[in-house]
C-alpha cells in the first residue's frame, strides 16, 4: 500500500521538530532574520498576532486597565535593586554601553571610546524595574491606588538556541503591571488575569490549558507566587502559555513604591505583573496543525473563508469573478462572533490546484471552489480545514450563507475537543520514581501527575534525575489537588498531599 502523500514533509511522526519549521515555512508565517536569534514575522504571522492583540487588549481594558508605553532601555542600576530579579535575568541581558560609532580607520565602524555611557543600559527583558520606578513617583496616597497599566512591546532575552515563535532573542508581548493598597486586592488581580489568559487560550485559540501555581524553582525572579496556564502540544510536551505574578512588596521595597493610608501611615504598595507573548502563535501551530500544514481556529483566523476561482479558460473569467465578488459581499454581511465573516478571493495567477493547497497550508478554516460548473449547478465545493484536505461537500449558495456561522463555530469546537482529548489521553497518574522513568523512557512525552514535595526540587537526586530526563515541574495544578489524601513523594517517600505536573517542555 502506498503511503498517503502529505503537503508537509517530514510528517509529525517522522520528525516533529522539523515538521514544525516546515509548517511555518509553508504557511509563510515567519523566517529567521540576519540579526542573530531574531525573526521576521511575515504578514500572516503578524495578522494572527494582531487578532490575539485585539481580543486580549479589549479584555484587559474591560477590567479597568489602561495602555502605556515605557522605554526600551533600562538603567543597569534598576535591575540591581531587586536581587532575585537581577540574578534571574543577568545571563539573558543585552547591554548598551556606547552612544556613538566612529571609523576604525580601516573602512569599518567601532564604538567610540569617547562615547562610553556613564551607566550602561539593558535592553528590557521585562519592565518591572522601570515601571516600579515610575510608580514610586505617581503614587502618594491610597487615593492614587490601584494603578492598573499594560503595555504592548518588544523585549529581548538573549538566546543561544532559537526556534521561531517559541524561543527567540527578541519577541513581542504584553506586560501588565499593577499596584494595590492591600495584599488581598493584589492577589485577586493576579488570579483574575490568569482567568483572562485561560479564556483567551480556550475560547479563541481552542487550546485547553491547566491552571496552577509554579513551583519555587520555576517561579518568576522576584515574585512571591507565579501562576500559569500550561498546555500540551501534539508531541506531548508542555508549553507555558501565560503567566501571572504576585510580586508582594519586593519591588515596592526596591523602588520605594509607598503610599499614605487612611490612617496617615506610610505603607508599601502590593504589586503584580502578568504577560503573554508571540509564543502563543507557536502554541497554536503545535496544538492544531497537521501533516498538510497550518490549522487556524476560526475565532482567531485572519480569513474565515477563501474563495478559489476555478478558471479553465479566459471566456469564463468574468462570469466566475463576478460570482465570487457577489458571494464575498453576501458573506461579509453575516455576523460572526463579535464581528463579521472575513472573506478573501485568491486572485493570483496560479492554477486552482495550487491555490487550493496554498489555502490548506495557510490554515484557512473554510475553502470554497467556484467554477462555471459549480455556478450552473448551484453546488459549490466546500472544504473544512479540520477535515482531510480532499474531503469536500457540495452545497448551494443559500445553504452556505445560512450555515457558515454555525460551520465556523463547529470547527472551533471540534479543534478544542480534539486537543482536549489528546491531552487527557497523554496524562497519567504516576506513583513512583520507577513508574516516572518508565512513562518518559524512549522519548515518550505527556503529563505525569505525581505526589511531589516541592521543597525537594533542589535536592541533588531530583536535579540530576530531572536534568538527565529533561523534565521539570510544570505547575501545581488546581484541579488535581485533594488535601485529604497524602501519598509518598515519588522521590523522598515523604507523605505529601501536593500533586504536580511533571513533563518535558518547550
Secondary structure, DSSP 8 states (H G I E B T S, - for coil): ------SSSS-TTT-HHHHHHHHHHHHT-EEE-SSTT-EEE-HHHHHHHHHHHHHHHHHHHHTT-EE----SEEEHHHHHTSHHHHHHHGGG--EEEES-EEE-SSS-EEE-GGGEEEEEEEE-S--HHHHHHHHHHH--BGGG--EEEEEEEEEE---SS-BTTTB-SEEEEEEEEEEESSHHHHHHHHHHHHHHHHHIIIIIS----EEEE--GGGS-TT-SEEEEEEEE-TTS-EEEEEEEEEEETHHHHHHT-EEE-TTS-EEE-EEEEEEEETHHHHHHHHHH-BTTB----GGG-S-SEEEEEE-SSGGGHHHHHHHHHHHHHHHHTSB-SSSB--EEEE-SSS-HHHHHHHHHHTT-SEEEEEEHHHHHHT-EEEEETTS-TT--EEE-HHHHHHHHHHHHHHHHHHHHHHHHHHHHHTEEEE-SHHHHHHHHGGG---EEEEE--GGGTTSHHHHHHHHHHT-EEEEEEGGG--TT--EE-TTT--EE--EEEEE-B-
